[in-house]
């Protein structure tokens, strides 16, 4: 869905080092992409520097244009082995992992971080310098700590501080970019080199197109209920290519609320979809709902 709206670059879901090494089927499914999606990056998660180079080589051989080391995921099951944002507590280990990845491949390596593990250990600026020394090309900085998760506002000042210490590495801002206005504000506040969007795309995959039009002075495109419905249904069709209908129905309950949250009667629709026992039934109800708007 994201590819349709021409982002400058996007990444697949993150994959664990250990799963990649043992050629886990579900992991390779996550890494599936189409030729028209280039440039596209892979996102690697793990804390074992001995596996980092081998994993990077596998991803390069799969045709990815670049690889990102994820040091930002706050989920407990990820951080428990110091993966994801767990690495924020071990800045030197981040540098070691990045160095091993960079030595193994001929494509750019990037890294995504948060401001720090918690408010008492803000170290994004330090990690920026470590990543730059290791040879990473870009660092994506999320303005919240791991402890915050996604609660409260992202503190963009932390991103600004990273930009101020960066020399050769590019700094991209991340967190609370939900529309063209917040994108413009991110640039103004932080002086960052670019933007990374994540949750701001939920139910809003055209945000890239909106931002491009905003900065080029073009008029915004009105997103009609019919257009939103069609994109939602296309999104559902996309996910059913990769998983059973039952799993797609469960995802639909979440995805549908993203797209239709601002529509009249969206709460009622969510209740209807939640009670649906069949994906085709749920899709029919979404069509009927949107046509009645």
Backbone as CSV, one residue per row, in Angstrom:
resi,resn,N_x,N_y,N_z,CA_x,CA_y,CA_z,C_x,C_y,C_z
1,UNK,0.827,-1.204,0.000,0.000,0.000,0.000,0.862,1.256,0.000
2,UNK,1.929,1.229,0.772,2.807,2.389,0.849,3.442,2.676,-0.514
3,UNK,3.844,1.630,-1.220,4.533,1.803,-2.500,3.690,2.579,-3.499
4,UNK,2.387,2.446,-3.412,1.470,3.095,-4.353,1.574,4.612,-4.297
5,UNK,1.986,5.144,-3.142,2.001,6.596,-2.956,3.412,7.182,-2.969
6,UNK,4.341,6.447,-3.561,5.684,6.926,-3.897,6.483,7.521,-2.742
7,UNK,6.708,6.756,-1.683,7.655,7.236,-0.677,9.052,7.224,-1.281
8,UNK,9.943,8.057,-0.786,11.295,8.054,-1.325,11.989,6.727,-1.093
9,UNK,11.633,6.081,0.010,12.243,4.822,0.411,11.372,4.209,1.485
10,UNK,11.280,2.888,1.511,10.593,2.267,2.637,11.220,0.924,2.964
11,UNK,10.888,0.443,4.166,11.484,-0.780,4.695,10.429,-1.861,4.894
12,UNK,10.873,-3.114,4.771,10.040,-4.248,5.171,9.939,-4.283,6.692
13,UNK,9.053,-5.144,7.198,8.998,-5.392,8.634,10.341,-5.916,9.113
14,UNK,10.636,-5.661,10.388,11.923,-6.131,10.904,11.927,-7.651,11.048
15,UNK,13.120,-8.216,10.878,13.308,-9.660,11.040,14.426,-9.903,12.045
16,UNK,14.296,-10.974,12.805,15.299,-11.322,13.810,16.508,-12.000,13.158
17,UNK,17.671,-11.676,13.678,18.904,-12.278,13.163,18.838,-13.800,13.189
18,UNK,18.461,-14.346,14.331,18.474,-15.796,14.503,17.521,-16.497,13.533
19,UNK,16.347,-15.895,13.320,15.368,-16.479,12.399,15.866,-16.423,10.960
20,UNK,16.569,-15.354,10.630,17.109,-15.211,9.273,18.188,-16.262,9.009
21,UNK,19.039,-16.479,9.979,20.131,-17.444,9.834,19.602,-18.867,9.638
22,UNK,18.528,-19.203,10.340,18.001,-20.571,10.213,16.954,-20.697,9.103
23,UNK,16.825,-19.657,8.280,15.952,-19.666,7.098,14.496,-19.964,7.471
24,UNK,14.033,-19.301,8.509,12.650,-19.458,8.954,11.685,-19.021,7.852
25,UNK,10.693,-19.844,7.568,9.758,-19.585,6.463,9.000,-18.281,6.644
26,UNK,8.478,-18.031,7.833,7.716,-16.805,8.070,8.586,-15.565,7.929
27,UNK,9.841,-15.682,8.318,10.769,-14.559,8.187,10.981,-14.203,6.725
28,UNK,11.160,-15.201,5.889,11.370,-14.933,4.463,10.091,-14.426,3.795
29,UNK,8.945,-14.803,4.319,7.679,-14.255,3.809,7.617,-12.757,4.072
30,UNK,8.062,-12.331,5.247,8.078,-10.909,5.595,8.974,-10.125,4.636
31,UNK,10.012,-10.772,4.145,10.987,-10.106,3.282,10.591,-10.112,1.810
32,UNK,9.427,-10.636,1.485,8.965,-10.685,0.099,8.624,-9.276,-0.382
33,UNK,9.031,-8.945,-1.577,8.695,-7.642,-2.153,8.653,-7.764,-3.668
34,UNK,8.114,-6.736,-4.322,7.991,-6.736,-5.778,9.036,-5.814,-6.392
35,UNK,9.401,-6.084,-7.621,10.474,-5.339,-8.291,10.200,-3.839,-8.336
36,UNK,8.924,-3.468,-8.472,8.579,-2.056,-8.569,8.693,-1.290,-7.268
37,UNK,9.035,-1.974,-6.180,9.118,-1.323,-4.872,10.482,-0.687,-4.590
38,UNK,11.456,-0.915,-5.439,12.775,-0.317,-5.212,12.701,1.205,-5.302
39,UNK,13.521,1.923,-4.473,14.465,1.397,-3.490,13.749,0.924,-2.221
40,UNK,14.184,-0.214,-1.709,13.558,-0.797,-0.530,14.637,-1.331,0.414
41,UNK,14.394,-1.170,1.705,15.353,-1.622,2.696,14.821,-2.771,3.531
42,UNK,15.732,-3.568,4.042,15.401,-4.596,5.027,15.686,-4.029,6.410
43,UNK,14.996,-4.558,7.401,15.130,-4.062,8.767,15.532,-5.238,9.662
44,UNK,16.720,-5.154,10.235,17.285,-6.254,11.011,17.201,-5.957,12.501
45,UNK,16.850,-6.989,13.262,16.696,-6.848,14.709,17.512,-7.939,15.396
46,UNK,18.306,-7.567,16.378,19.103,-8.545,17.098,20.244,-7.875,17.830
47,UNK,20.888,-8.620,18.709,21.950,-8.043,19.538,23.244,-8.844,19.485
48,UNK,23.338,-9.785,18.548,24.516,-10.638,18.454,25.440,-10.142,17.347
49,UNK,26.545,-9.511,17.698,27.440,-8.980,16.663,28.052,-10.061,15.788
50,UNK,28.134,-11.299,16.297,28.714,-12.393,15.515,27.814,-12.811,14.355
51,UNK,26.516,-12.548,14.482,25.571,-12.892,13.414,25.335,-11.735,12.453
52,UNK,25.706,-10.529,12.873,25.328,-9.323,12.135,25.819,-9.327,10.693
53,UNK,27.088,-9.673,10.484,27.638,-9.656,9.137,26.986,-10.678,8.226
54,UNK,26.795,-11.890,8.728,26.166,-12.948,7.928,24.742,-12.572,7.550
55,UNK,24.017,-11.996,8.502,22.637,-11.578,8.230,22.594,-10.476,7.182
56,UNK,23.496,-9.524,7.307,23.539,-8.436,6.332,23.820,-8.980,4.934
57,UNK,24.705,-9.960,4.843,25.044,-10.544,3.543,23.837,-11.247,2.935
58,UNK,23.080,-11.970,3.754,21.871,-12.638,3.265,20.895,-11.613,2.688
59,UNK,20.702,-10.525,3.404,19.752,-9.498,2.965,20.228,-8.809,1.690
60,UNK,21.515,-8.588,1.591,22.058,-8.012,0.358,21.805,-8.947,-0.824
61,UNK,22.003,-10.238,-0.614,21.798,-11.216,-1.686,20.330,-11.335,-2.083
62,UNK,19.429,-10.954,-1.183,17.999,-10.948,-1.501,17.600,-9.722,-2.321
63,UNK,18.552,-8.833,-2.572,18.298,-7.714,-3.468,17.915,-6.409,-2.808
64,UNK,18.005,-6.331,-1.490,17.652,-5.083,-0.817,18.683,-4.001,-1.127
65,UNK,18.212,-2.761,-1.172,19.072,-1.635,-1.518,19.853,-1.102,-0.325
66,UNK,19.374,-1.376,0.867,20.043,-0.969,2.095,19.461,-1.765,3.253
67,UNK,20.121,-1.698,4.406,19.690,-2.463,5.579,19.703,-1.547,6.789
68,UNK,18.651,-1.648,7.593,18.552,-0.850,8.813,18.688,-1.749,10.036
69,UNK,19.465,-1.304,11.010,19.531,-1.979,12.305,18.498,-1.335,13.214
70,UNK,17.508,-2.106,13.633,16.437,-1.564,14.470,16.868,-1.554,15.934
71,UNK,17.054,-0.356,16.462,17.345,-0.157,17.887,16.234,0.686,18.504
72,UNK,15.032,0.560,17.946,13.934,1.398,18.394,12.710,0.664,18.890
73,UNK,12.525,-0.604,18.495,11.314,-1.332,18.890,11.249,-1.456,20.411
74,UNK,10.132,-1.006,21.039,10.043,-1.012,22.502,9.369,-2.236,23.102
75,UNK,8.935,-3.185,22.273,8.137,-4.315,22.745,8.972,-5.225,23.648
76,UNK,8.380,-5.656,24.755,9.101,-6.456,25.754,9.728,-7.714,25.169
77,UNK,8.974,-8.431,24.330,9.487,-9.699,23.802,10.686,-9.491,22.884
78,UNK,10.853,-8.256,22.408,12.012,-7.929,21.573,13.184,-7.470,22.435
79,UNK,12.905,-6.627,23.419,13.983,-6.039,24.219,14.559,-6.988,25.263
80,UNK,13.875,-8.095,25.538,14.313,-8.979,26.626,15.696,-9.582,26.377
81,UNK,16.107,-9.686,25.100,17.458,-10.183,24.812,18.357,-9.057,24.297
82,UNK,17.978,-7.823,24.679,18.719,-6.611,24.304,18.592,-6.255,22.827
83,UNK,17.625,-6.840,22.131,17.351,-6.442,20.753,16.470,-5.195,20.753
84,UNK,16.245,-4.633,19.563,15.402,-3.441,19.476,15.950,-2.335,20.356
85,UNK,15.060,-1.656,21.069,15.505,-0.552,21.922,16.290,-1.027,23.134
86,UNK,16.347,-2.350,23.360,17.224,-2.867,24.401,18.678,-2.511,24.143
87,UNK,19.040,-2.341,22.876,20.408,-1.970,22.527,20.766,-0.560,22.980
88,UNK,19.768,0.264,23.262,20.056,1.628,23.713,20.830,1.634,25.023
89,UNK,20.741,0.550,25.780,21.485,0.442,27.041,22.930,0.012,26.807
90,UNK,23.250,-0.287,25.537,24.588,-0.779,25.200,25.087,-0.077,23.932
91,UNK,25.358,1.218,24.012,25.733,1.980,22.811,26.932,1.411,22.059
92,UNK,27.937,0.930,22.793,29.126,0.407,22.114,28.809,-0.864,21.327
93,UNK,27.842,-1.634,21.820,27.423,-2.837,21.102,26.752,-2.465,19.784
94,UNK,26.006,-1.370,19.790,25.411,-0.876,18.540,26.514,-0.608,17.520
95,UNK,27.570,0.058,17.976,28.688,0.350,17.086,29.342,-0.904,16.536
96,UNK,29.495,-1.918,17.386,30.113,-3.174,16.956,29.245,-3.884,15.919
97,UNK,27.943,-3.940,16.176,27.030,-4.594,15.233,27.039,-3.873,13.888
98,UNK,26.962,-2.547,13.928,26.976,-1.764,12.694,28.274,-1.993,11.922
99,UNK,29.395,-1.992,12.616,30.691,-2.192,11.957,30.746,-3.538,11.245
100,UNK,30.217,-4.568,11.893,30.229,-5.902,11.283,29.309,-5.975,10.067
101,UNK,28.172,-5.305,10.146,27.266,-5.270,8.997,27.906,-4.538,7.825
102,UNK,28.494,-3.399,8.114,29.092,-2.567,7.068,30.249,-3.282,6.384
103,UNK,31.038,-4.020,7.163,32.183,-4.742,6.600,31.758,-5.885,5.685
104,UNK,30.536,-6.371,5.864,30.090,-7.569,5.142,29.421,-7.278,3.807
105,UNK,28.973,-6.034,3.589,28.155,-5.754,2.407,28.636,-4.518,1.662
106,UNK,28.067,-4.333,0.478,28.404,-3.174,-0.358,27.225,-2.227,-0.524
107,UNK,26.226,-2.361,0.337,25.070,-1.467,0.313,25.048,-0.648,1.604
108,UNK,24.349,0.494,1.613,24.343,1.349,2.805,23.670,0.683,4.005
109,UNK,24.189,0.999,5.186,23.611,0.549,6.444,23.095,1.769,7.198
110,UNK,21.871,1.660,7.717,21.271,2.726,8.512,20.915,2.163,9.884
111,UNK,20.511,3.038,10.797,20.141,2.583,12.139,18.997,3.443,12.663
112,UNK,18.048,2.801,13.321,16.914,3.504,13.924,17.017,3.394,15.440
113,UNK,16.891,4.543,16.117,17.006,4.572,17.573,15.868,5.386,18.177
114,UNK,15.809,5.359,19.495,14.960,6.262,20.267,15.851,7.226,21.051
115,UNK,15.206,8.165,21.734,15.958,9.165,22.492,16.840,8.527,23.554
116,UNK,16.400,7.399,24.083,17.139,6.687,25.120,16.253,5.613,25.712
117,UNK,16.790,4.864,26.664,16.000,3.822,27.316,14.904,4.437,28.172
118,UNK,15.248,5.455,28.939,14.278,6.188,29.751,14.766,7.624,29.894
119,UNK,14.022,8.425,30.653,14.338,9.845,30.770,15.671,10.079,31.480
120,UNK,16.117,9.104,32.266,17.374,9.248,32.998,18.579,8.805,32.169
121,UNK,18.337,8.271,31.005,19.455,7.768,30.188,19.295,8.173,28.726
122,UNK,19.060,9.449,28.495,18.963,9.971,27.132,20.358,9.929,26.499
123,UNK,20.513,9.162,25.448,21.846,9.015,24.843,21.821,8.989,23.316
124,UNK,20.786,9.561,22.734,20.660,9.543,21.273,21.821,10.256,20.592
125,UNK,22.290,11.354,21.175,23.409,12.088,20.576,24.681,11.249,20.583
126,UNK,24.920,10.549,21.696,26.088,9.673,21.782,26.010,8.565,20.740
127,UNK,24.843,7.955,20.606,24.689,6.862,19.641,24.833,7.381,18.211
128,UNK,24.400,8.608,17.970,24.596,9.217,16.651,26.077,9.261,16.301
129,UNK,26.885,9.663,17.261,28.329,9.741,17.027,28.942,8.352,16.842
130,UNK,28.471,7.394,17.623,28.965,6.017,17.495,28.599,5.438,16.129
131,UNK,27.354,5.666,15.708,26.897,5.158,14.407,27.679,5.795,13.266
132,UNK,27.948,7.084,13.395,28.721,7.779,12.369,30.138,7.212,12.284
133,UNK,30.759,6.979,13.433,32.116,6.425,13.465,32.153,5.031,12.846
134,UNK,31.090,4.256,13.068,31.026,2.899,12.512,30.857,2.913,10.998
135,UNK,30.294,4.002,10.469,30.112,4.111,9.025,28.679,4.067,8.541
136,UNK,27.718,4.152,9.462,26.307,4.185,9.060,26.035,5.459,8.265
137,UNK,25.165,5.351,7.274,24.886,6.489,6.400,23.779,7.388,6.938
138,UNK,22.802,6.785,7.619,21.650,7.537,8.133,21.301,7.015,9.516
139,UNK,20.882,7.922,10.407,20.313,7.516,11.686,18.915,8.105,11.782
140,UNK,17.935,7.244,12.049,16.547,7.655,12.227,16.310,7.784,13.728
141,UNK,15.906,8.958,14.169,15.778,9.214,15.603,14.320,9.454,15.971
142,UNK,13.780,8.568,16.801,12.423,8.726,17.337,12.518,9.521,18.635
143,UNK,11.641,10.513,18.786,11.752,11.443,19.899,11.259,10.957,21.244
144,UNK,10.796,9.716,21.341,10.373,9.164,22.632,11.423,8.188,23.159
145,UNK,11.367,7.927,24.458,12.217,6.903,25.049,11.542,5.543,24.931
146,UNK,12.311,4.502,25.215,11.720,3.170,25.234,10.653,3.085,26.311
147,UNK,10.898,3.690,27.463,9.944,3.637,28.571,8.610,4.255,28.179
148,UNK,8.652,5.311,27.380,7.415,5.964,26.938,6.594,5.071,26.019
149,UNK,7.255,4.215,25.271,6.535,3.471,24.243,6.018,4.455,23.210
150,UNK,4.696,4.541,23.094,4.091,5.522,22.191,3.208,6.498,22.960
151,UNK,3.448,6.597,24.255,2.660,7.500,25.096,3.303,8.882,25.137
152,UNK,2.439,9.895,25.248,2.947,11.252,25.346,3.546,11.726,24.032
153,UNK,3.880,13.002,23.962,4.434,13.544,22.718,5.890,13.146,22.519
154,UNK,6.289,13.054,21.268,7.703,12.864,20.950,8.432,14.177,21.223
155,UNK,9.587,14.094,21.862,10.373,15.291,22.176,11.354,15.521,21.030
156,UNK,11.000,16.442,20.167,11.809,16.672,18.975,13.157,17.303,19.301
157,UNK,13.294,17.871,20.483,14.566,18.465,20.891,15.686,17.421,20.855
158,UNK,15.341,16.175,21.178,16.350,15.108,21.143,16.860,14.888,19.717
159,UNK,15.979,15.025,18.745,16.369,14.877,17.337,17.275,16.037,16.930
160,UNK,16.913,17.224,17.374,17.732,18.412,17.098,19.138,18.236,17.649
161,UNK,19.240,17.690,18.853,20.553,17.486,19.469,21.408,16.510,18.659
162,UNK,20.760,15.491,18.103,21.490,14.540,17.256,22.006,15.216,15.993
163,UNK,21.177,16.051,15.407,21.582,16.763,14.196,22.769,17.678,14.480
164,UNK,22.797,18.255,15.656,23.871,19.192,15.998,25.224,18.506,16.161
165,UNK,25.235,17.228,16.562,26.521,16.534,16.732,26.924,15.752,15.486
166,UNK,25.992,15.570,14.551,26.282,14.798,13.337,27.206,15.576,12.407
167,UNK,28.093,14.858,11.749,28.984,15.462,10.768,28.706,14.876,9.378
168,UNK,28.991,13.612,9.204,28.791,12.977,7.898,27.498,12.172,7.823
169,UNK,26.989,11.726,8.962,25.784,10.906,8.977,24.544,11.788,8.845
170,UNK,23.572,11.344,8.062,22.313,12.074,7.922,21.393,11.725,9.086
171,UNK,20.660,12.723,9.576,19.733,12.538,10.695,18.309,12.744,10.192
172,UNK,17.482,11.707,10.337,16.075,11.781,9.951,15.223,11.806,11.214
173,UNK,14.222,12.688,11.236,13.328,12.799,12.379,12.154,11.846,12.279
174,UNK,11.730,11.330,13.443,10.631,10.368,13.501,9.834,10.605,14.777
175,UNK,8.505,10.473,14.659,7.637,10.618,15.825,6.683,11.785,15.693
176,UNK,5.379,11.478,15.680,4.312,12.485,15.626,4.265,13.244,14.306
177,UNK,4.691,12.625,13.221,4.508,13.210,11.891,3.251,12.578,11.314
178,UNK,2.175,13.343,11.280,0.873,12.786,10.909,0.229,13.498,9.722
179,UNK,0.823,14.595,9.274,0.262,15.370,8.170,1.345,16.309,7.639
180,UNK,1.078,17.018,6.529,2.093,17.912,5.975,2.543,19.003,6.939
181,UNK,1.621,19.479,7.764,1.973,20.553,8.691,2.977,20.085,9.743
182,UNK,2.755,18.889,10.290,3.701,18.372,11.285,5.034,18.002,10.632
183,UNK,5.000,17.606,9.363,6.245,17.332,8.640,7.067,18.609,8.504
184,UNK,6.402,19.689,8.136,7.095,20.969,7.998,7.647,21.441,9.339
185,UNK,6.867,21.230,10.398,7.301,21.636,11.727,8.514,20.827,12.184
186,UNK,8.550,19.537,11.869,9.693,18.702,12.230,10.977,19.267,11.635
187,UNK,10.938,19.627,10.359,12.115,20.222,9.728,12.510,21.523,10.419
188,UNK,11.513,22.354,10.723,11.788,23.663,11.307,12.387,23.558,12.705
189,UNK,11.874,22.640,13.507,12.308,22.516,14.901,13.669,21.838,15.009
190,UNK,13.902,20.805,14.201,15.091,19.969,14.383,16.222,20.241,13.403
191,UNK,15.898,20.802,12.240,16.914,20.956,11.210,17.339,19.635,10.597
192,UNK,16.511,18.602,10.753,16.867,17.253,10.291,16.973,17.199,8.768
193,UNK,17.620,16.157,8.295,17.863,15.999,6.863,16.707,15.347,6.122
194,UNK,15.853,14.647,6.840,14.736,13.951,6.217,13.786,13.430,7.265
195,UNK,12.744,12.750,6.818,11.701,12.263,7.714,11.524,10.763,7.564
196,UNK,11.235,10.106,8.685,10.814,8.711,8.685,9.414,8.662,9.264
197,UNK,8.479,8.133,8.498,7.097,8.020,8.958,6.788,6.573,9.286
198,UNK,6.054,6.369,10.358,5.671,5.008,10.736,4.188,4.979,11.068
199,UNK,3.814,5.249,12.318,2.395,5.176,12.682,1.559,6.228,11.966
200,UNK,2.184,7.286,11.488,1.460,8.313,10.751,0.882,7.824,9.439
201,UNK,1.327,6.640,9.005,0.798,6.067,7.760,-0.416,5.180,8.003
202,UNK,-0.732,4.876,9.256,-1.841,3.963,9.555,-3.161,4.561,9.072
203,UNK,-3.805,3.891,8.138,-5.048,4.409,7.580,-4.846,5.668,6.769
204,UNK,-3.600,5.974,6.451,-3.257,7.225,5.795,-2.040,7.017,4.882
205,UNK,-2.074,5.996,4.012,-0.889,5.687,3.207,-0.534,6.776,2.205
206,UNK,-1.478,7.656,1.914,-1.243,8.745,0.966,-0.550,9.942,1.623
207,UNK,-0.148,9.825,2.889,0.491,10.940,3.582,1.749,11.401,2.846
208,UNK,2.471,10.479,2.202,3.670,10.867,1.460,3.308,11.804,0.313
209,UNK,2.283,11.422,-0.418,1.812,12.242,-1.526,1.363,13.606,-1.024
210,UNK,0.670,13.631,0.109,0.205,14.893,0.688,1.380,15.787,1.077
211,UNK,2.414,15.189,1.658,3.587,15.967,2.077,4.324,16.523,0.863
212,UNK,4.506,15.690,-0.169,5.178,16.159,-1.379,4.417,17.336,-1.996
213,UNK,3.112,17.214,-2.078,2.303,18.281,-2.673,2.393,19.556,-1.836
214,UNK,2.420,19.396,-0.531,2.509,20.551,0.369,3.807,21.320,0.137
215,UNK,4.918,20.600,0.066,6.208,21.273,-0.079,6.437,21.807,-1.489
216,UNK,5.724,21.269,-2.463,5.858,21.770,-3.834,4.824,22.841,-4.164
217,UNK,3.978,23.173,-3.181,2.994,24.232,-3.367,1.751,23.817,-4.124
218,UNK,1.532,22.516,-4.294,0.345,22.032,-4.998,-0.847,21.938,-4.050
219,UNK,-2.032,22.006,-4.617,-3.248,21.890,-3.823,-3.385,20.473,-3.265
220,UNK,-3.883,20.347,-2.033,-4.084,19.004,-1.466,-5.192,18.260,-2.198
221,UNK,-5.121,16.951,-2.178,-6.148,16.108,-2.785,-7.193,15.771,-1.729
222,UNK,-8.456,15.988,-2.064,-9.527,15.635,-1.126,-9.705,14.120,-1.108
223,UNK,-9.655,13.542,0.080,-9.831,12.097,0.223,-11.304,11.826,0.535
224,UNK,-12.063,11.450,-0.473,-13.499,11.230,-0.317,-13.759,9.900,0.383
225,UNK,-14.957,9.712,0.950,-15.291,8.420,1.568,-15.127,7.249,0.605
226,UNK,-15.474,7.469,-0.673,-15.347,6.403,-1.666,-13.873,6.031,-1.881
227,UNK,-13.027,7.051,-1.913,-11.597,6.814,-2.096,-11.013,6.056,-0.906
228,UNK,-11.405,6.466,0.288,-10.921,5.805,1.502,-11.380,4.352,1.530
229,UNK,-12.647,4.132,1.162,-13.170,2.761,1.114,-12.365,1.904,0.155
230,UNK,-12.109,2.434,-1.053,-11.411,1.654,-2.070,-9.986,1.309,-1.635
231,UNK,-9.322,2.261,-0.977,-7.955,2.000,-0.512,-7.964,0.969,0.608
232,UNK,-8.939,1.068,1.501,-9.061,0.081,2.578,-9.268,-1.318,2.004
233,UNK,-10.164,-1.438,1.038,-10.435,-2.747,0.442,-9.211,-3.282,-0.308
234,UNK,-8.471,-2.382,-0.930,-7.229,-2.796,-1.594,-6.204,-3.275,-0.566
235,UNK,-6.168,-2.592,0.575,-5.260,-2.981,1.663,-5.594,-4.395,2.148
236,UNK,-6.882,-4.653,2.307,-7.317,-5.983,2.748,-6.911,-7.040,1.727
237,UNK,-7.104,-6.714,0.442,-6.729,-7.654,-0.619,-5.231,-7.962,-0.573
238,UNK,-4.436,-6.940,-0.277,-2.983,-7.132,-0.201,-2.604,-8.100,0.907
239,UNK,-3.202,-7.921,2.089,-2.786,-8.772,3.207,-3.262,-10.209,3.046
240,UNK,-4.364,-10.413,2.296,-4.841,-11.791,2.102,-3.922,-12.586,1.175
241,UNK,-3.043,-11.911,0.457,-2.078,-12.629,-0.381,-1.028,-13.343,0.469
242,UNK,-0.859,-12.872,1.689,0.248,-13.363,2.509,-0.191,-14.145,3.740
243,UNK,-1.480,-14.238,3.975,-1.930,-14.938,5.176,-3.350,-15.465,4.978
244,UNK,-3.783,-16.417,5.805,-5.129,-16.982,5.689,-6.213,-15.931,5.923
245,UNK,-7.406,-16.222,5.407,-8.510,-15.273,5.543,-8.868,-15.011,7.004
246,UNK,-8.751,-16.037,7.844,-9.095,-15.851,9.255,-8.186,-14.817,9.908
247,UNK,-6.889,-14.914,9.633,-5.943,-13.936,10.172,-6.206,-12.566,9.571
248,UNK,-6.568,-12.515,8.293,-6.870,-11.245,7.635,-8.094,-10.587,8.255
249,UNK,-9.070,-11.395,8.659,-10.259,-10.851,9.316,-9.875,-10.190,10.632
250,UNK,-9.010,-10.819,11.383,-8.562,-10.238,12.651,-7.819,-8.927,12.409
251,UNK,-6.985,-8.898,11.371,-6.271,-7.669,11.034,-7.228,-6.585,10.553
252,UNK,-8.266,-6.998,9.832,-9.243,-6.044,9.315,-9.896,-5.255,10.445
253,UNK,-10.163,-5.888,11.552,-10.804,-5.202,12.673,-9.954,-4.031,13.154
254,UNK,-8.658,-4.192,13.052,-7.735,-3.128,13.450,-7.537,-2.122,12.319
255,UNK,-7.270,-2.633,11.126,-6.986,-1.770,9.984,-8.194,-0.921,9.602
256,UNK,-9.382,-1.527,9.641,-10.592,-0.789,9.287,-10.802,0.432,10.156
257,UNK,-10.491,0.308,11.441,-10.672,1.449,12.344,-9.693,2.569,12.021
258,UNK,-8.513,2.231,11.496,-7.565,3.276,11.109,-8.140,4.132,9.983
259,UNK,-8.667,3.469,8.959,-9.138,4.192,7.784,-10.432,4.956,8.041
260,UNK,-11.295,4.403,8.868,-12.646,4.951,8.996,-12.886,5.670,10.316
261,UNK,-11.814,5.920,11.080,-11.991,6.465,12.425,-12.645,7.841,12.435
262,UNK,-12.497,8.606,11.358,-13.081,9.945,11.327,-14.433,9.983,10.621
263,UNK,-14.863,8.857,10.115,-16.132,8.820,9.385,-17.312,8.750,10.344
264,UNK,-18.432,9.319,9.934,-19.654,9.220,10.732,-20.048,7.755,10.866
265,UNK,-20.352,7.351,12.068,-20.790,5.984,12.294,-19.677,4.964,12.340
266,UNK,-18.413,5.429,12.418,-17.281,4.505,12.406,-17.312,3.558,13.597
267,UNK,-17.764,4.058,14.730,-17.837,3.197,15.921,-18.809,2.044,15.682
268,UNK,-19.943,2.371,15.040,-20.934,1.344,14.736,-20.359,0.314,13.762
269,UNK,-19.629,0.806,12.752,-19.031,-0.103,11.781,-18.044,-1.046,12.464
270,UNK,-17.246,-0.515,13.359,-16.270,-1.348,14.061,-16.971,-2.478,14.814
271,UNK,-18.110,-2.157,15.412,-18.871,-3.181,16.130,-19.371,-4.258,15.164
272,UNK,-19.839,-3.815,13.985,-20.351,-4.758,12.984,-19.237,-5.681,12.493
273,UNK,-18.080,-5.080,12.163,-16.957,-5.866,11.656,-16.446,-6.821,12.721
274,UNK,-16.426,-6.365,13.965,-15.952,-7.209,15.065,-16.812,-8.454,15.210
275,UNK,-18.100,-8.322,14.910,-19.011,-9.464,15.044,-19.001,-10.371,13.817
276,UNK,-18.346,-9.923,12.747,-18.300,-10.732,11.521,-17.433,-11.966,11.742
277,UNK,-17.907,-13.096,11.255,-17.171,-14.355,11.396,-16.479,-14.768,10.104
278,UNK,-16.660,-13.956,9.067,-16.140,-14.311,7.750,-15.592,-13.055,7.084
279,UNK,-14.452,-13.150,6.421,-13.831,-11.988,5.797,-14.708,-11.400,4.704
280,UNK,-15.297,-12.238,3.865,-16.138,-11.736,2.776,-17.343,-10.978,3.321
281,UNK,-17.893,-11.470,4.416,-19.016,-10.784,5.056,-18.582,-9.412,5.560
282,UNK,-17.412,-9.350,6.167,-16.910,-8.082,6.690,-16.654,-7.082,5.567
283,UNK,-16.086,-7.551,4.461,-15.818,-6.677,3.317,-17.122,-6.123,2.754
284,UNK,-18.137,-6.957,2.659,-19.444,-6.513,2.162,-20.022,-5.424,3.060
285,UNK,-19.846,-5.570,4.352,-20.361,-4.571,5.293,-19.606,-3.250,5.168
286,UNK,-18.321,-3.330,4.907,-17.539,-2.104,4.709,-18.007,-1.385,3.454
287,UNK,-18.243,-2.138,2.376,-18.738,-1.525,1.139,-20.070,-0.819,1.386
288,UNK,-20.964,-1.499,2.070,-22.286,-0.927,2.337,-22.174,0.303,3.219
289,UNK,-21.295,0.250,4.197,-21.103,1.380,5.106,-20.605,2.605,4.346
290,UNK,-19.565,2.425,3.526,-18.983,3.548,2.801,-19.958,4.135,1.787
291,UNK,-20.747,3.280,1.140,-21.706,3.762,0.142,-22.826,4.573,0.772
292,UNK,-23.055,4.345,2.064,-24.122,5.064,2.758,-23.663,6.415,3.297
293,UNK,-22.351,6.688,3.244,-21.833,7.946,3.792,-22.225,9.131,2.926
